[in-house]
Amino acid sequence: DLRELNELRADPPGYARKLEQRRRHFRGNTLYLPGKVPLRTIEGPTAVEEAIRVLRKTQPLPELTGSEALRDAARRHAADLGKSGSLSHQGSDGST
């Protein structure tokens, strides 16, 4: 979500603190956030720890803005792929 990404970009060390809280909810490679469906990951808490280390040293970055045209294209592409169950960057008409 763009809001979450901009939160990270505005205050990377602050976001690292948020990840530190989240890291406590791992059991093995599965993340058990309160009120959410458990999320099995490949990397587990190791990837979160790496992100925390990097974010602590990262300077703030400018905010990103959304693009309605890109959002519409993504919705159409998802609907197109959903018909076939395909996972691809290429549409059913060959578009990319």
Beta strands, then each sheet from edge to edge (+ up, - down):
strand 1: 26-27
strand 2: 30-31
strand 3: 39-40
sheet 1: 1+ 2- 3+
end
